[in-house]
Each structure stands twice: as C-alpha cells, then as structure tokens.
Amino acid sequence: MNSHVSGENFVLIAPGTLQEIVLPPSALGSSASVKARGLADRDAVPIDRIVTGEAMRPPAPVELQGQIDTDGALSLAWVRRSRLSGTWTGADVPLGESAERYEVTIEHPTGTLTFQASSPKLVVPAEALAGITGSVVINVVQVGDYAKSRPVTLPFDLGS
C-alpha cells in the first residue's frame, strides 16, 4: 500500500462477486461480446473481444536449467506448474492435463532442433548437437489438452 497515493483510484472486488464466463473450445478464434455491469451501470456498453483461450493454456514451466554432461550430452530440467495448483503441500502440483507432455526447442544460427518429453527433464544426446556451437536459445513449453503454454527460455552457450 505504501506505493499508492492519497486519492488514487482503485477497484474493490468482493469475494464471490466475479462471474466466470465458460466458453467451449470451439469458441476459440471467434468474437465474444461482453457487457461489464455493476450496480450503478444502467447503460453498459458491450465490448467485443476475440476468444484467445488464454485460460485454457497451461502455465509456463519455470526454473529451466541446463548443463553439458561429461559425454557431451545436454541435460535439461525444469519445474512444471498447473492451473489446478492450490495451496502447496510440498508434493508435486496436480497435472491438470490428460497427459504430461513438453516440447523442447533448441534454436541455433543454422536452424532449430525439436524434442518431445513426458517428464520435466530431457537429455539431448551429444550426437544430436554435433556441429552446433556457440550461443543457442532453449525453449520449453507444456503441451496442454487445448493449447501450449508460453515458453520458459534459457540462453545457453554450447561452447566451441
């Protein structure tokens, strides 16, 4: 609260007052018209928005780390997140998707390598990295039932 000033506008949202608008997956890409009305809003103006399905997208993985093993393989690991996670109990968060799937890409100056993983780790064999040196960008997305998450990104140096 210390960063706010006296007289600054704010919105107080009481628990239980927001209404979720549930749309089927078939609505993706279509336009939806919404009227946001409060108690004093007699003449609410509709707002049209494209349905992007953002709430259907799993959260991006976090804490992506990589290291080159002694055999030249690239070991990657990350932490998954879930839309269903509530209070953390110290155990893994519930998956929230029908299967655990990830897409890992390694972008390098001459192209992109793509790999699939079914757990929050991946070992890229040294043979797959043959001829690739220098800086690369590693992206990991969780593949959800309806959409892919946004990526977690790791700039990485494969050396020379």
N, C-alpha and C positions, 0 to 999 in steps of 0.2 A: 504494500500500500504506500510505502514511502516514495515511490516513483510517480505517484499521481498528484495532481494539483487540486486545490480547492475549486469547486465549481465545474470540474471536468465531467463530461457526460459519461454515463455508464448504463449498462443493462443488467437488471437483476432478474435472473431466471430461477424461479422457484422449482424445487424438485417435483417431478411428476407433471410438469406443465408442457413440456415439449412433446410433440407427436411425431413418431417415425412414419415416414411415407414409404411403404413397401411396394416396390415395383418388380415385376417378373424379369428374369434375364432377357427375355425377348424385347424389352423396352430399351435396351442399350442402343445408343445412337439416335433415338427418337427425341422429340421435343416434349417437355412437360411444362404445363402452365400451373403456377402456384400463386395463391394469394395468402400472404402472411398477415393475419388479422389478430389484433389484440382487443382488449375490452373497449378501448376508445376509437378503434379503427372502423368507422362506418363505411367508408368508401375505399377499401383496399384495392390497389392496382395490381393486376396479375403480372407476374414476372415469368418469362419463358426462358427455360434453360435446356440444354442438351443433356440427356441422361448418360453420364460417363461410366457409371458403375464403380465409382471410387470406393464405396463401402464394400464392394464385392472383392476388392483387391486385397490379398493378404499383406500384412505389414512387411516392410523390407527386413531382411536379415540384418544383424548387427555384428560388430566386433570381428570383421573379416581379417584374418591373419594368414600370412604365407611364409614359407621357408624352403630353401633348397636343401634337400637331403644329401647325404654323402654320396649316394649313387646318381646324383644329378636330377632326381625327380623333384617336382614341386608339390609340396604338401600344403593344402589349404584347409582351413577350419573357420567356422562362423557359428553364431548363435541364432537360432530361429526364434521368431515371435509369432503370436497368434492373435486373431481378433477375439478369441474366446478367453484369453487370459484375464483372470480377475486378480484376486489377491495372491501374490506369490507365496508358495508354501515351501520353497526350496527345491521342489521337484520340477521336472520339465513341464512347460506350459502345455495345455492340451493343443493338439494339432490344428483343429478347426477346418480341416480339408479331408477329402476321402482318402488321400494318399500323400505321403511326404515326397515331394519332388522339387528339384532345383535345376536351374540352367546356369552353367558357369561359362563365361566367355573370357578369352584372353585376347585382347586387341593389341596387335603389334604393327610395325610400319608396313609390313607386306600383306596383312590380312587379319583374319580372326579365327581362332580355334574355339569350338563349342563342345561342351561336355555336359552330360546329364549325371545327376547324383540323387540318391534316395535317402541320404542322411546328411547332416550338416558338416560334411568333410569330403575331401576329394584328393586323391593323389594322381597327379598328372605325370605319366612316365617320362623319363628323360628322352626317349625316342620321339615322343610327340612334340618335344620342344627343340629338336635338332635343327640347327641353323638359325634359331631365334635368339638374338642377344639384345642387350640394352634395355631400355625402358619399355614396359608394357603396362596396360591397364586391365585389371581383373575385375569383372562384374559378376555378382551372384544375385539371382532373383529366385524367389519361391514361386513355383508354378501352382496356382490355386485351381479350384474347381471351375471358376468362371473367368479368372484373369491372372496375370502375372503381377507380382509385387514390383515396386520400384526397386532399382538395384542398390546394393551396397557396393561401393567402389574402392579398390585398392591400387594405387600406383605402385609398381614393383619393378625392381631392377634385376634382370636375369643375368647381369654381368656380361663379360665379353667372351 
